Amino acid sequence: MHHLSLYFHFVKLRIRSQMEYRLSFVFDFFAQVSISVIDFFMIALLFNRFKELAGWSLWEVGFLYGMIGICFALAEMVGRGFDVFQRHIVRGDFDTVLIRPLGTFFQVFSHEFLLRRLGRIAQALVVFLIANSQITISWSLTKVGYLLISLVSGTCFFVGLFVIGATSCFWTVQSIEIINIFTNGGVFMGSYPFSIYRWWFRHFFTFIVPLACVNYFPALFLLEKIGSSGGSPIGVLLAPCAGFLFLGITMLFWRWGVLHYQSTGH
Amino acid sequence: MIEVDNLSKTFKVYHHRKGFFGSFANLFSRKHRIVQAVDSISFTVERGEIVGYLGPNGAGKSTTIKMLTGILVPTSGSVTVNGYIPHRQRKENAKHIGVVFGQRSHLWFDLPVRESFELLQRIYRIPEVQYRYNVEMFDELLSIGDFFQTPVRQLSLGQRMRADIAAALLHDPDVLFLDEPTIGLDVVAKARIRQFIQKINAERQVTVVLTTHDLDDVEKLCKRVILIDNARLRFDGELATLRRLLSTERILSVDYAEAYPDVSIPSAHIVYQEGARVQYRFSPEEVSTADLIGAILQKFKIVDISVQEPDIEELIKTVYEDNLTLERKLTEPISPNTQAN
């Protein structure tokens, strides 16, 4: 409880300081919305020519796009502390984290909150809702619950990627850029049905970096495409667990990384 | 209170490659050199002591402090603070220590001092009564009320330092680690912070470990000093002992009643002479100050006489430049002659 109330207190302070620059916030919000609208427009253009992709219609792809977009933007909003962790390491701010009687993961996690990602979330949500209205999905309580869990799981997955990037700073000081292949690249890949990719690629992004588990497989279940697009029913139902598991493993990696922190100066 | 036994820290300094593939290759890189920052240091500090931890830049002072505060994990040896092992029981240890780094603030940059303090109150779960009592006391001693509503980023260096020290003591820690607390401050601000440290130490029995370049800090605050150089411990003991060990020579200044033509005295060398004023250099090991003054008084009439000890800045310079001298001195028994001073 102590941690939860502290977390909300930190978030409150962050939001307040970001709202001090209200005009900048509003401008940024709309800039993000319009940039990402163009983003989806590109996909729509593609479909204008090909009509369907591996048995998926434009709006079904929009469903995938919306889901992964929401997860990534949410992850950027709450996981910002790990995303920009390199800065803290370079400045030596991590020393301050270590002298406080709180966990290091918790402190870095609660240190930042990027409110302006709301713009990106809004855009992804709009695409998701429009897509939803264009395809007939028989929503049930189970499906809604499953969707929410999948979204949280997807957010955990991306936060986990940020954690890996941040942890690598303990050795390299500079964040490894390779992690962007999985974050930004992951959003791109996740916007298309996985069945279009090669088998080794699909397996890598299912069992090693479980991107498909938090996006593609949940969409199969929600769109009732399990039979036609591959995947076993039980596997698909359990798939969202992978996001939580992934974050858990990266947290262990983080804990190990902290022991290798060398601070700055001697 | 603090026990340090055979503590060592080595750093692996990696060769960094730049760019995309470079950063990837860095992950698997084994190219590095080993830097020994702290080399088998042992000491203990009792409750209520103020210890000056001194050494030149890069001697390993901050690295030691960082191991005592749980920031760095020792390579070998053991540390306990309040009975906790800082790097293993980091959170428990953190509840009982206060840390101030002169070079860097631990406060929230964009928050007013008051809100930073309130956050600390939440983080350390400081009861309201204790919190208010402390804030009032720190206001009285450090006038933090003058800038309590000001964002930390707008504070002057002196104000920031006061805020940081007060913040480090809000939760009534048993040990206070101060790393260069007076760096960059003016004389008045320095004096104020020293007084505050003395008061906190006397009234609350807070143990203080202080690293500094400012030897005034040491003279005003520390009875005991630990001197390190090149990662190794060079001296641990009272400041007075250090002075005695090193002050092989002293200066005796005499104002004679008149300008005598020959003022030479056995076992003292004239280093300066102008009119009736003469300065002699002598070694207390060869001749005691009393005997020397006696010899002078027998021969001449004097107006004024004074003995100067070298200041500790000079002393410490001697240690760094001539480690052998000190090591030899430390292994030799102290002669009764020197002890008499």
Interface residues (C-beta under 8 A of the other chain):
Chain A: H2 S5 L6 H9 L13 S17 G92 D95 T96 L98 I99 R100 P101 L102 G103 S168 W171 T172 V173 Q174 S175 I176 E177 I178 L259 Y261 Q262 S263 G265 H266
Chain B: F11 K12 Y14 H16 F20 S23 F24 N26 L27 V35 A37 G58 G60 S62 T63 K66 T69 G70 I71 L72 V73 H87 R90 K91 E92 A94 K95 I97 V99 F101 R104 H106 W108 D110 L111 E115 L119 R122 I123 Y124 R125
